[in-house]
Amino acid sequence: MDSNKKRYTYDTLSQAVNDLQRRGYTHDFLIPDEKECIYCIANSLELSPEEFQIDEIYRFEGMTDPGDESIVFAIASKEHPIKGLVINSFGADFGYRSSKLVEDLYKKSRE
């Protein structure tokens, strides 16, 4: 992430999502269980980790259980004119492949 970019803070996941969408991150990305990529629903487009950059990351603890966490990645494609969000929840049912890709995304964003 670029250290010169403006930093935003949000109290809730919904505030973050609403503001990021307002700022142009309008596509929804999913992390398919069977693949190491992100998937853009609207464009039926798969992006490998080399095809996008992470612009911003926000983490939120659950209101009732601090063990439940959500993480929002604001992502822009390097090769396609799309920006969007990956929203992932951490909890008891959080899958290994999803957690591995999210971990890789998080590490990549800190490089």
PDB file as gemmi writes it, atoms N, CA and C in Angstrom:
CRYST1    1.000    1.000    1.000  90.00  90.00  90.00 P 1                      
ATOM      1  N   MET A   1       0.839  -1.170   0.000  1.00  0.00           N  
ATOM      2  CA  MET A   1       0.000   0.000   0.000  1.00  0.00           C  
ATOM      3  C   MET A   1       0.888   1.238   0.000  1.00  0.00           C  
ATOM      4  N   ASP A   2       0.451   2.246  -0.664  1.00  0.00           N  
ATOM      5  CA  ASP A   2       1.197   3.487  -0.788  1.00  0.00           C  
ATOM      6  C   ASP A   2       1.078   4.281   0.508  1.00  0.00           C  
ATOM      7  N   SER A   3       2.216   4.583   1.134  1.00  0.00           N  
ATOM      8  CA  SER A   3       2.182   5.304   2.406  1.00  0.00           C  
ATOM      9  C   SER A   3       1.761   6.760   2.241  1.00  0.00           C  
ATOM     10  N   ASN A   4       1.719   7.273   1.011  1.00  0.00           N  
ATOM     11  CA  ASN A   4       1.295   8.648   0.774  1.00  0.00           C  
ATOM     12  C   ASN A   4      -0.217   8.783   0.638  1.00  0.00           C  
ATOM     13  N   LYS A   5      -0.926   7.671   0.556  1.00  0.00           N  
ATOM     14  CA  LYS A   5      -2.380   7.724   0.414  1.00  0.00           C  
ATOM     15  C   LYS A   5      -3.029   8.163   1.714  1.00  0.00           C  
ATOM     16  N   LYS A   6      -4.179   8.808   1.588  1.00  0.00           N  
ATOM     17  CA  LYS A   6      -4.950   9.214   2.764  1.00  0.00           C  
ATOM     18  C   LYS A   6      -5.418   7.969   3.512  1.00  0.00           C  
ATOM     19  N   ARG A   7      -5.329   7.997   4.807  1.00  0.00           N  
ATOM     20  CA  ARG A   7      -5.787   6.891   5.641  1.00  0.00           C  
ATOM     21  C   ARG A   7      -7.216   7.171   6.097  1.00  0.00           C  
ATOM     22  N   TYR A   8      -8.041   6.165   6.024  1.00  0.00           N  
ATOM     23  CA  TYR A   8      -9.427   6.281   6.459  1.00  0.00           C  
ATOM     24  C   TYR A   8      -9.625   5.411   7.690  1.00  0.00           C  
ATOM     25  N   THR A   9     -10.545   5.796   8.545  1.00  0.00           N  
ATOM     26  CA  THR A   9     -10.909   4.971   9.692  1.00  0.00           C  
ATOM     27  C   THR A   9     -12.425   4.824   9.708  1.00  0.00           C  
ATOM     28  N   TYR A  10     -12.866   3.643  10.100  1.00  0.00           N  
ATOM     29  CA  TYR A  10     -14.290   3.343  10.140  1.00  0.00           C  
ATOM     30  C   TYR A  10     -14.599   2.613  11.437  1.00  0.00           C  
ATOM     31  N   ASP A  11     -15.774   2.871  11.990  1.00  0.00           N  
ATOM     32  CA  ASP A  11     -16.200   2.193  13.209  1.00  0.00           C  
ATOM     33  C   ASP A  11     -16.858   0.854  12.922  1.00  0.00           C  
ATOM     34  N   THR A  12     -17.489   0.741  11.744  1.00  0.00           N  
ATOM     35  CA  THR A  12     -18.205  -0.495  11.423  1.00  0.00           C  
ATOM     36  C   THR A  12     -17.868  -0.966  10.009  1.00  0.00           C  
ATOM     37  N   LEU A  13     -18.122  -2.240   9.796  1.00  0.00           N  
ATOM     38  CA  LEU A  13     -17.928  -2.829   8.471  1.00  0.00           C  
ATOM     39  C   LEU A  13     -18.809  -2.131   7.444  1.00  0.00           C  
ATOM     40  N   SER A  14     -20.058  -1.847   7.794  1.00  0.00           N  
ATOM     41  CA  SER A  14     -20.970  -1.215   6.825  1.00  0.00           C  
ATOM     42  C   SER A  14     -20.505   0.193   6.453  1.00  0.00           C  
ATOM     43  N   GLN A  15     -19.941   0.940   7.405  1.00  0.00           N  
ATOM     44  CA  GLN A  15     -19.397   2.263   7.075  1.00  0.00           C  
ATOM     45  C   GLN A  15     -18.257   2.139   6.070  1.00  0.00           C  
ATOM     46  N   ALA A  16     -17.385   1.178   6.294  1.00  0.00           N  
ATOM     47  CA  ALA A  16     -16.249   0.979   5.386  1.00  0.00           C  
ATOM     48  C   ALA A  16     -16.732   0.614   3.991  1.00  0.00           C  
ATOM     49  N   VAL A  17     -17.636  -0.343   3.917  1.00  0.00           N  
ATOM     50  CA  VAL A  17     -18.139  -0.791   2.616  1.00  0.00           C  
ATOM     51  C   VAL A  17     -18.828   0.357   1.881  1.00  0.00           C  
ATOM     52  N   ASN A  18     -19.681   1.084   2.570  1.00  0.00           N  
ATOM     53  CA  ASN A  18     -20.396   2.192   1.928  1.00  0.00           C  
ATOM     54  C   ASN A  18     -19.441   3.247   1.399  1.00  0.00           C  
ATOM     55  N   ASP A  19     -18.438   3.615   2.192  1.00  0.00           N  
ATOM     56  CA  ASP A  19     -17.501   4.646   1.749  1.00  0.00           C  
ATOM     57  C   ASP A  19     -16.613   4.147   0.615  1.00  0.00           C  
ATOM     58  N   LEU A  20     -16.130   2.916   0.719  1.00  0.00           N  
ATOM     59  CA  LEU A  20     -15.294   2.369  -0.357  1.00  0.00           C  
ATOM     60  C   LEU A  20     -16.079   2.290  -1.667  1.00  0.00           C  
ATOM     61  N   GLN A  21     -17.332   1.886  -1.595  1.00  0.00           N  
ATOM     62  CA  GLN A  21     -18.161   1.855  -2.800  1.00  0.00           C  
ATOM     63  C   GLN A  21     -18.341   3.261  -3.364  1.00  0.00           C  
ATOM     64  N   ARG A  22     -18.550   4.231  -2.492  1.00  0.00           N  
ATOM     65  CA  ARG A  22     -18.673   5.623  -2.927  1.00  0.00           C  
ATOM     66  C   ARG A  22     -17.383   6.090  -3.616  1.00  0.00           C  
ATOM     67  N   ARG A  23     -16.251   5.564  -3.166  1.00  0.00           N  
ATOM     68  CA  ARG A  23     -14.961   5.949  -3.746  1.00  0.00           C  
ATOM     69  C   ARG A  23     -14.559   5.098  -4.952  1.00  0.00           C  
ATOM     70  N   GLY A  24     -15.494   4.283  -5.458  1.00  0.00           N  
ATOM     71  CA  GLY A  24     -15.259   3.592  -6.717  1.00  0.00           C  
ATOM     72  C   GLY A  24     -14.989   2.105  -6.639  1.00  0.00           C  
ATOM     73  N   TYR A  25     -14.961   1.528  -5.453  1.00  0.00           N  
ATOM     74  CA  TYR A  25     -14.753   0.082  -5.300  1.00  0.00           C  
ATOM     75  C   TYR A  25     -16.115  -0.602  -5.369  1.00  0.00           C  
ATOM     76  N   THR A  26     -16.652  -0.696  -6.578  1.00  0.00           N  
ATOM     77  CA  THR A  26     -18.048  -1.080  -6.755  1.00  0.00           C  
ATOM     78  C   THR A  26     -18.266  -2.551  -7.097  1.00  0.00           C  
ATOM     79  N   HIS A  27     -17.225  -3.269  -7.460  1.00  0.00           N  
ATOM     80  CA  HIS A  27     -17.392  -4.682  -7.801  1.00  0.00           C  
ATOM     81  C   HIS A  27     -17.223  -5.557  -6.563  1.00  0.00           C  
ATOM     82  N   ASP A  28     -17.975  -6.656  -6.547  1.00  0.00           N  
ATOM     83  CA  ASP A  28     -17.855  -7.636  -5.472  1.00  0.00           C  
ATOM     84  C   ASP A  28     -16.952  -8.759  -5.938  1.00  0.00           C  
ATOM     85  N   PHE A  29     -15.939  -9.063  -5.140  1.00  0.00           N  
ATOM     86  CA  PHE A  29     -15.045 -10.180  -5.435  1.00  0.00           C  
ATOM     87  C   PHE A  29     -15.263 -11.272  -4.401  1.00  0.00           C  
ATOM     88  N   LEU A  30     -15.194 -12.498  -4.854  1.00  0.00           N  
ATOM     89  CA  LEU A  30     -15.282 -13.668  -3.976  1.00  0.00           C  
ATOM     90  C   LEU A  30     -13.971 -14.437  -4.049  1.00  0.00           C  
ATOM     91  N   ILE A  31     -13.720 -15.246  -3.021  1.00  0.00           N  
ATOM     92  CA  ILE A  31     -12.585 -16.153  -3.040  1.00  0.00           C  
ATOM     93  C   ILE A  31     -13.152 -17.562  -3.192  1.00  0.00           C  
ATOM     94  N   PRO A  32     -13.086 -18.128  -4.411  1.00  0.00           N  
ATOM     95  CA  PRO A  32     -13.623 -19.482  -4.600  1.00  0.00           C  
ATOM     96  C   PRO A  32     -12.834 -20.499  -3.771  1.00  0.00           C  
ATOM     97  N   ASP A  33     -13.537 -21.477  -3.196  1.00  0.00           N  
ATOM     98  CA  ASP A  33     -12.882 -22.490  -2.365  1.00  0.00           C  
ATOM     99  C   ASP A  33     -11.868 -23.316  -3.139  1.00  0.00           C  
ATOM    100  N   GLU A  34     -12.166 -23.590  -4.396  1.00  0.00           N  
ATOM    101  CA  GLU A  34     -11.349 -24.536  -5.149  1.00  0.00           C  
ATOM    102  C   GLU A  34     -10.214 -23.891  -5.938  1.00  0.00           C  
ATOM    103  N   LYS A  35     -10.076 -22.580  -5.889  1.00  0.00           N  
ATOM    104  CA  LYS A  35      -9.060 -21.911  -6.700  1.00  0.00           C  
ATOM    105  C   LYS A  35      -8.287 -20.887  -5.875  1.00  0.00           C  
ATOM    106  N   GLU A  36      -7.084 -20.561  -6.314  1.00  0.00           N  
ATOM    107  CA  GLU A  36      -6.266 -19.533  -5.666  1.00  0.00           C  
ATOM    108  C   GLU A  36      -6.345 -18.255  -6.486  1.00  0.00           C  
ATOM    109  N   CYS A  37      -7.520 -17.634  -6.459  1.00  0.00           N  
ATOM    110  CA  CYS A  37      -7.759 -16.413  -7.220  1.00  0.00           C  
ATOM    111  C   CYS A  37      -8.906 -15.674  -6.544  1.00  0.00           C  
ATOM    112  N   ILE A  38      -9.213 -14.500  -7.056  1.00  0.00           N  
ATOM    113  CA  ILE A  38     -10.455 -13.843  -6.665  1.00  0.00           C  
ATOM    114  C   ILE A  38     -11.347 -13.818  -7.899  1.00  0.00           C  
ATOM    115  N   TYR A  39     -12.638 -13.781  -7.675  1.00  0.00           N  
ATOM    116  CA  TYR A  39     -13.611 -13.869  -8.757  1.00  0.00           C  
ATOM    117  C   TYR A  39     -14.524 -12.652  -8.709  1.00  0.00           C  
ATOM    118  N   CYS A  40     -14.617 -11.940  -9.833  1.00  0.00           N  
ATOM    119  CA  CYS A  40     -15.512 -10.795  -9.950  1.00  0.00           C  
ATOM    120  C   CYS A  40     -16.860 -11.299 -10.457  1.00  0.00           C  
ATOM    121  N   ILE A  41     -17.875 -11.172  -9.634  1.00  0.00           N  
ATOM    122  CA  ILE A  41     -19.200 -11.696  -9.960  1.00  0.00           C  
ATOM    123  C   ILE A  41     -19.784 -11.024 -11.199  1.00  0.00           C  
ATOM    124  N   ALA A  42     -19.768  -9.697 -11.240  1.00  0.00           N  
ATOM    125  CA  ALA A  42     -20.411  -8.948 -12.324  1.00  0.00           C  
ATOM    126  C   ALA A  42     -19.792  -9.233 -13.686  1.00  0.00           C  
ATOM    127  N   ASN A  43     -18.482  -9.427 -13.734  1.00  0.00           N  
ATOM    128  CA  ASN A  43     -17.788  -9.626 -15.012  1.00  0.00           C  
ATOM    129  C   ASN A  43     -17.441 -11.078 -15.287  1.00  0.00           C  
ATOM    130  N   SER A  44     -17.800 -11.982 -14.386  1.00  0.00           N  
ATOM    131  CA  SER A  44     -17.398 -13.390 -14.496  1.00  0.00           C  
ATOM    132  C   SER A  44     -15.904 -13.482 -14.805  1.00  0.00           C  
ATOM    133  N   LEU A  45     -15.110 -12.783 -14.017  1.00  0.00           N  
ATOM    134  CA  LEU A  45     -13.680 -12.639 -14.268  1.00  0.00           C  
ATOM    135  C   LEU A  45     -12.885 -13.179 -13.090  1.00  0.00           C  
ATOM    136  N   GLU A  46     -11.920 -14.064 -13.377  1.00  0.00           N  
ATOM    137  CA  GLU A  46     -11.021 -14.565 -12.347  1.00  0.00           C  
ATOM    138  C   GLU A  46      -9.710 -13.797 -12.426  1.00  0.00           C  
ATOM    139  N   LEU A  47      -9.232 -13.353 -11.266  1.00  0.00           N  
ATOM    140  CA  LEU A  47      -7.960 -12.637 -11.216  1.00  0.00           C  
ATOM    141  C   LEU A  47      -7.001 -13.389 -10.307  1.00  0.00           C  
ATOM    142  N   SER A  48      -5.827 -13.698 -10.823  1.00  0.00           N  
ATOM    143  CA  SER A  48      -4.797 -14.308  -9.993  1.00  0.00           C  
ATOM    144  C   SER A  48      -4.157 -13.209  -9.155  1.00  0.00           C  
ATOM    145  N   PRO A  49      -3.441 -13.556  -8.096  1.00  0.00           N  
ATOM    146  CA  PRO A  49      -2.829 -12.524  -7.246  1.00  0.00           C  
ATOM    147  C   PRO A  49      -1.902 -11.557  -7.994  1.00  0.00           C  
ATOM    148  N   GLU A  50      -1.347 -11.971  -9.103  1.00  0.00           N  
ATOM    149  CA  GLU A  50      -0.470 -11.086  -9.879  1.00  0.00           C  
ATOM    150  C   GLU A  50      -1.249 -10.033 -10.670  1.00  0.00           C  
ATOM    151  N   GLU A  51      -2.559 -10.225 -10.818  1.00  0.00           N  
ATOM    152  CA  GLU A  51      -3.365  -9.342 -11.654  1.00  0.00           C  
ATOM    153  C   GLU A  51      -4.073  -8.224 -10.895  1.00  0.00           C  
ATOM    154  N   PHE A  52      -3.844  -8.125  -9.587  1.00  0.00           N  
ATOM    155  CA  PHE A  52      -4.495  -7.057  -8.844  1.00  0.00           C  
ATOM    156  C   PHE A  52      -3.580  -6.546  -7.746  1.00  0.00           C  
ATOM    157  N   GLN A  53      -3.931  -5.372  -7.245  1.00  0.00           N  
ATOM    158  CA  GLN A  53      -3.209  -4.806  -6.115  1.00  0.00           C  
ATOM    159  C   GLN A  53      -4.192  -4.503  -5.002  1.00  0.00           C  
ATOM    160  N   ILE A  54      -3.703  -4.536  -3.782  1.00  0.00           N  
ATOM    161  CA  ILE A  54      -4.521  -4.208  -2.629  1.00  0.00           C  
ATOM    162  C   ILE A  54      -4.253  -2.748  -2.290  1.00  0.00           C  
ATOM    163  N   ASP A  55      -5.310  -1.940  -2.347  1.00  0.00           N  
ATOM    164  CA  ASP A  55      -5.165  -0.521  -2.057  1.00  0.00           C  
ATOM    165  C   ASP A  55      -5.349  -0.207  -0.570  1.00  0.00           C  
ATOM    166  N   GLU A  56      -6.293  -0.893   0.063  1.00  0.00           N  
ATOM    167  CA  GLU A  56      -6.594  -0.621   1.468  1.00  0.00           C  
ATOM    168  C   GLU A  56      -7.093  -1.893   2.141  1.00  0.00           C  
ATOM    169  N   ILE A  57      -6.874  -1.984   3.459  1.00  0.00           N  
ATOM    170  CA  ILE A  57      -7.349  -3.114   4.260  1.00  0.00           C  
ATOM    171  C   ILE A  57      -7.952  -2.571   5.551  1.00  0.00           C  
ATOM    172  N   TYR A  58      -9.101  -3.133   5.944  1.00  0.00           N  
ATOM    173  CA  TYR A  58      -9.744  -2.754   7.205  1.00  0.00           C  
ATOM    174  C   TYR A  58     -10.183  -4.021   7.922  1.00  0.00           C  
ATOM    175  N   ARG A  59      -9.927  -4.076   9.229  1.00  0.00           N  
ATOM    176  CA  ARG A  59     -10.317  -5.226  10.054  1.00  0.00           C  
ATOM    177  C   ARG A  59     -11.323  -4.763  11.088  1.00  0.00           C  
ATOM    178  N   PHE A  60     -12.297  -5.633  11.372  1.00  0.00           N  
ATOM    179  CA  PHE A  60     -13.335  -5.326  12.357  1.00  0.00           C  
ATOM    180  C   PHE A  60     -13.569  -6.543  13.238  1.00  0.00           C  
ATOM    181  N   GLU A  61     -13.665  -6.320  14.548  1.00  0.00           N  
ATOM    182  CA  GLU A  61     -14.016  -7.397  15.477  1.00  0.00           C  
ATOM    183  C   GLU A  61     -15.526  -7.485  15.573  1.00  0.00           C  
ATOM    184  N   GLY A  62     -16.015  -8.688  15.850  1.00  0.00           N  
ATOM    185  CA  GLY A  62     -17.454  -8.889  15.993  1.00  0.00           C  
ATOM    186  C   GLY A  62     -18.011  -8.135  17.185  1.00  0.00           C  
ATOM    187  N   MET A  63     -19.229  -7.655  17.052  1.00  0.00           N  
ATOM    188  CA  MET A  63     -19.860  -6.876  18.131  1.00  0.00           C  
ATOM    189  C   MET A  63     -20.130  -7.744  19.363  1.00  0.00           C  
ATOM    190  N   THR A  64     -20.576  -8.986  19.150  1.00  0.00           N  
ATOM    191  CA  THR A  64     -20.915  -9.843  20.283  1.00  0.00           C  
ATOM    192  C   THR A  64     -19.790 -10.807  20.643  1.00  0.00           C  
ATOM    193  N   ASP A  65     -18.935 -11.144  19.683  1.00  0.00           N  
ATOM    194  CA  ASP A  65     -17.841 -12.078  19.932  1.00  0.00           C  
ATOM    195  C   ASP A  65     -16.564 -11.538  19.310  1.00  0.00           C  
ATOM    196  N   PRO A  66     -15.626 -11.054  20.115  1.00  0.00           N  
ATOM    197  CA  PRO A  66     -14.375 -10.520  19.573  1.00  0.00           C  
ATOM    198  C   PRO A  66     -13.591 -11.552  18.754  1.00  0.00           C  
ATOM    199  N   GLY A  67     -13.920 -12.851  18.921  1.00  0.00           N  
ATOM    200  CA  GLY A  67     -13.273 -13.898  18.132  1.00  0.00           C  
ATOM    201  C   GLY A  67     -13.742 -13.903  16.690  1.00  0.00           C  
ATOM    202  N   ASP A  68     -14.899 -13.295  16.433  1.00  0.00           N  
ATOM    203  CA  ASP A  68     -15.397 -13.167  15.063  1.00  0.00           C  
ATOM    204  C   ASP A  68     -14.828 -11.882  14.493  1.00  0.00           C  
ATOM    205  N   GLU A  69     -14.165 -12.006  13.378  1.00  0.00           N  
ATOM    206  CA  GLU A  69     -13.548 -10.847  12.765  1.00  0.00           C  
ATOM    207  C   GLU A  69     -13.923 -10.789  11.311  1.00  0.00           C  
ATOM    208  N   SER A  70     -13.995  -9.588  10.776  1.00  0.00           N  
ATOM    209  CA  SER A  70     -14.189  -9.394   9.340  1.00  0.00           C  
ATOM    210  C   SER A  70     -13.020  -8.576   8.830  1.00  0.00           C  
ATOM    211  N   ILE A  71     -12.666  -8.826   7.590  1.00  0.00           N  
ATOM    212  CA  ILE A  71     -11.605  -8.059   6.951  1.00  0.00           C  
ATOM    213  C   ILE A  71     -12.095  -7.641   5.576  1.00  0.00           C  
ATOM    214  N   VAL A  72     -11.823  -6.398   5.214  1.00  0.00           N  
ATOM    215  CA  VAL A  72     -12.229  -5.853   3.920  1.00  0.00           C  
ATOM    216  C   VAL A  72     -10.968  -5.457   3.167  1.00  0.00           C  
ATOM    217  N   PHE A  73     -10.832  -5.984   1.955  1.00  0.00           N  
ATOM    218  CA  PHE A  73      -9.743  -5.607   1.065  1.00  0.00           C  
ATOM    219  C   PHE A  73     -10.316  -4.751  -0.058  1.00  0.00           C  
ATOM    220  N   ALA A  74      -9.782  -3.555  -0.252  1.00  0.00           N  
ATOM    221  CA  ALA A  74     -10.132  -2.725  -1.408  1.00  0.00           C  
ATOM    222  C   ALA A  74      -9.101  -3.052  -2.484  1.00  0.00           C  
ATOM    223  N   ILE A  75      -9.569  -3.610  -3.599  1.00  0.00           N  
ATOM    224  CA  ILE A  75      -8.687  -4.163  -4.618  1.00  0.00           C  
ATOM    225  C   ILE A  75      -8.911  -3.482  -5.958  1.00  0.00           C  
ATOM    226  N   ALA A  76      -7.818  -3.257  -6.675  1.00  0.00           N  
ATOM    227  CA  ALA A  76      -7.877  -2.722  -8.040  1.00  0.00           C  
ATOM    228  C   ALA A  76      -7.123  -3.678  -8.950  1.00  0.00           C  
ATOM    229  N   SER A  77      -7.691  -3.942 -10.115  1.00  0.00           N  
ATOM    230  CA  SER A  77      -7.026  -4.802 -11.084  1.00  0.00           C  
ATOM    231  C   SER A  77      -5.941  -4.024 -11.802  1.00  0.00           C  
ATOM    232  N   LYS A  78      -4.817  -4.688 -12.019  1.00  0.00           N  
ATOM    233  CA  LYS A  78      -3.714  -4.068 -12.757  1.00  0.00           C  
ATOM    234  C   LYS A  78      -3.949  -4.159 -14.267  1.00  0.00           C  
ATOM    235  N   GLU A  79      -4.786  -5.121 -14.695  1.00  0.00           N  
ATOM    236  CA  GLU A  79      -4.965  -5.387 -16.118  1.00  0.00           C  
ATOM    237  C   GLU A  79      -6.369  -5.085 -16.634  1.00  0.00           C  
ATOM    238  N   HIS A  80      -7.316  -4.913 -15.740  1.00  0.00           N  
ATOM    239  CA  HIS A  80      -8.704  -4.672 -16.126  1.00  0.00           C  
ATOM    240  C   HIS A  80      -9.186  -3.409 -15.412  1.00  0.00           C  
ATOM    241  N   PRO A  81     -10.082  -2.651 -16.016  1.00  0.00           N  
ATOM    242  CA  PRO A  81     -10.537  -1.392 -15.398  1.00  0.00           C  
ATOM    243  C   PRO A  81     -11.620  -1.615 -14.338  1.00  0.00           C  
ATOM    244  N   ILE A  82     -11.287  -2.406 -13.307  1.00  0.00           N  
ATOM    245  CA  ILE A  82     -12.261  -2.650 -12.249  1.00  0.00           C  
ATOM    246  C   ILE A  82     -11.614  -2.499 -10.877  1.00  0.00           C  
ATOM    247  N   LYS A  83     -12.438  -2.018  -9.942  1.00  0.00           N  
ATOM    248  CA  LYS A  83     -12.045  -1.924  -8.540  1.00  0.00           C  
ATOM    249  C   LYS A  83     -13.198  -2.495  -7.727  1.00  0.00           C  
ATOM    250  N   GLY A  84     -12.856  -3.174  -6.655  1.00  0.00           N  
ATOM    251  CA  GLY A  84     -13.916  -3.743  -5.850  1.00  0.00           C  
ATOM    252  C   GLY A  84     -13.445  -4.191  -4.493  1.00  0.00           C  
ATOM    253  N   LEU A  85     -14.288  -4.957  -3.829  1.00  0.00           N  
ATOM    254  CA  LEU A  85     -14.055  -5.367  -2.453  1.00  0.00           C  
ATOM    255  C   LEU A  85     -14.066  -6.874  -2.296  1.00  0.00           C  
ATOM    256  N   VAL A  86     -13.177  -7.359  -1.459  1.00  0.00           N  
ATOM    257  CA  VAL A  86     -13.230  -8.723  -0.949  1.00  0.00           C  
ATOM    258  C   VAL A  86     -13.548  -8.570   0.527  1.00  0.00           C  
ATOM    259  N   ILE A  87     -14.660  -9.152   0.953  1.00  0.00           N  
ATOM    260  CA  ILE A  87     -15.052  -9.102   2.362  1.00  0.00           C  
ATOM    261  C   ILE A  87     -15.014 -10.526   2.880  1.00  0.00           C  
ATOM    262  N   ASN A  88     -14.230 -10.739   3.920  1.00  0.00           N  
ATOM    263  CA  ASN A  88     -14.089 -12.072   4.468  1.00  0.00           C  
ATOM    264  C   ASN A  88     -14.334 -12.034   5.957  1.00  0.00           C  
ATOM    265  N   SER A  89     -15.059 -13.029   6.441  1.00  0.00           N  
ATOM    266  CA  SER A  89     -15.317 -13.151   7.872  1.00  0.00           C  
ATOM    267  C   SER A  89     -14.475 -14.280   8.427  1.00  0.00           C  
ATOM    268  N   PHE A  90     -13.872 -14.024   9.568  1.00  0.00           N  
ATOM    269  CA  PHE A  90     -13.123 -15.047  10.268  1.00  0.00           C  
ATOM    270  C   PHE A  90     -14.015 -15.585  11.365  1.00  0.00           C  
ATOM    271  N   GLY A  91     -14.038 -16.876  11.506  1.00  0.00           N  
ATOM    272  CA  GLY A  91     -14.834 -17.491  12.558  1.00  0.00           C  
ATOM    273  C   GLY A  91     -14.618 -18.983  12.511  1.00  0.00           C  
ATOM    274  N   ALA A  92     -15.464 -19.707  13.194  1.00  0.00           N  
ATOM    275  CA  ALA A  92     -15.312 -21.158  13.290  1.00  0.00           C  
ATOM    276  C   ALA A  92     -15.419 -21.842  11.934  1.00  0.00           C  
ATOM    277  N   ASP A  93     -16.214 -21.293  11.012  1.00  0.00           N  
ATOM    278  CA  ASP A  93     -16.417 -21.960   9.722  1.00  0.00           C  
ATOM    279  C   ASP A  93     -15.545 -21.376   8.610  1.00  0.00           C  
ATOM    280  N   PHE A  94     -14.518 -20.622   8.969  1.00  0.00           N  
ATOM    281  CA  PHE A  94     -13.642 -20.003   7.977  1.00  0.00           C  
ATOM    282  C   PHE A  94     -12.759 -21.074   7.354  1.00  0.00           C  
ATOM    283  N   GLY A  95     -12.869 -21.270   6.031  1.00  0.00           N  
ATOM    284  CA  GLY A  95     -12.180 -22.349   5.342  1.00  0.00           C  
ATOM    285  C   GLY A  95     -10.686 -22.134   5.183  1.00  0.00           C  
ATOM    286  N   TYR A  96      -9.946 -23.247   5.081  1.00  0.00           N  
ATOM    287  CA  TYR A  96      -8.487 -23.174   4.960  1.00  0.00           C  
ATOM    288  C   TYR A  96      -8.054 -22.433   3.711  1.00  0.00           C  
ATOM    289  N   ARG A  97      -8.630 -22.765   2.541  1.00  0.00           N  
ATOM    290  CA  ARG A  97      -8.192 -22.128   1.295  1.00  0.00           C  
ATOM    291  C   ARG A  97      -8.454 -20.625   1.345  1.00  0.00           C  
ATOM    292  N   SER A  98      -9.612 -20.238   1.851  1.00  0.00           N  
ATOM    293  CA  SER A  98      -9.906 -18.817   1.978  1.00  0.00           C  
ATOM    294  C   SER A  98      -8.916 -18.151   2.914  1.00  0.00           C  
ATOM    295  N   SER A  99      -8.640 -18.802   4.043  1.00  0.00           N  
ATOM    296  CA  SER A  99      -7.731 -18.187   5.000  1.00  0.00           C  
ATOM    297  C   SER A  99      -6.326 -18.096   4.432  1.00  0.00           C  
ATOM    298  N   LYS A 100      -5.914 -19.084   3.647  1.00  0.00           N  
ATOM    299  CA  LYS A 100      -4.586 -19.058   3.034  1.00  0.00           C  
ATOM    300  C   LYS A 100      -4.489 -17.907   2.032  1.00  0.00           C  
ATOM    301  N   LEU A 101      -5.486 -17.742   1.176  1.00  0.00           N  
ATOM    302  CA  LEU A 101      -5.450 -16.659   0.196  1.00  0.00           C  
ATOM    303  C   LEU A 101      -5.521 -15.305   0.900  1.00  0.00           C  
ATOM    304  N   VAL A 102      -6.359 -15.175   1.916  1.00  0.00           N  
ATOM    305  CA  VAL A 102      -6.440 -13.917   2.658  1.00  0.00           C  
ATOM    306  C   VAL A 102      -5.107 -13.627   3.332  1.00  0.00           C  
ATOM    307  N   GLU A 103      -4.495 -14.653   3.902  1.00  0.00           N  
ATOM    308  CA  GLU A 103      -3.181 -14.469   4.532  1.00  0.00           C  
ATOM    309  C   GLU A 103      -2.160 -14.000   3.496  1.00  0.00           C  
ATOM    310  N   ASP A 104      -2.180 -14.619   2.318  1.00  0.00           N  
ATOM    311  CA  ASP A 104      -1.281 -14.207   1.237  1.00  0.00           C  
ATOM    312  C   ASP A 104      -1.567 -12.780   0.802  1.00  0.00           C  
ATOM    313  N   LEU A 105      -2.841 -12.416   0.701  1.00  0.00           N  
ATOM    314  CA  LEU A 105      -3.216 -11.040   0.328  1.00  0.00           C  
ATOM    315  C   LEU A 105      -2.689 -10.051   1.360  1.00  0.00           C  
ATOM    316  N   TYR A 106      -2.864 -10.413   2.632  1.00  0.00           N  
ATOM    317  CA  TYR A 106      -2.454  -9.510   3.699  1.00  0.00           C  
ATOM    318  C   TYR A 106      -0.929  -9.336   3.682  1.00  0.00           C  
ATOM    319  N   LYS A 107      -0.200 -10.423   3.514  1.00  0.00           N  
ATOM    320  CA  LYS A 107       1.265 -10.336   3.428  1.00  0.00           C  
ATOM    321  C   LYS A 107       1.686  -9.496   2.232  1.00  0.00           C  
ATOM    322  N   LYS A 108       1.044  -9.731   1.096  1.00  0.00           N  
ATOM    323  CA  LYS A 108       1.363  -9.005  -0.128  1.00  0.00           C  
ATOM    324  C   LYS A 108       1.160  -7.502   0.057  1.00  0.00           C  
ATOM    325  N   SER A 109       0.127  -7.133   0.803  1.00  0.00           N  
ATOM    326  CA  SER A 109      -0.170  -5.712   0.989  1.00  0.00           C  
ATOM    327  C   SER A 109       0.865  -5.028   1.871  1.00  0.00           C  
ATOM    328  N   ARG A 110       1.605  -5.787   2.644  1.00  0.00           N  
ATOM    329  CA  ARG A 110       2.589  -5.213   3.552  1.00  0.00           C  
ATOM    330  C   ARG A 110       3.980  -5.144   2.937  1.00  0.00           C  
ATOM    331  N   GLU A 111       4.145  -5.664   1.732  1.00  0.00           N  
ATOM    332  CA  GLU A 111       5.463  -5.654   1.071  1.00  0.00           C  
ATOM    333  C   GLU A 111       5.829  -4.273   0.593  1.00  0.00           C  
TER     334      GLU A 111                                                      
END                                                                             
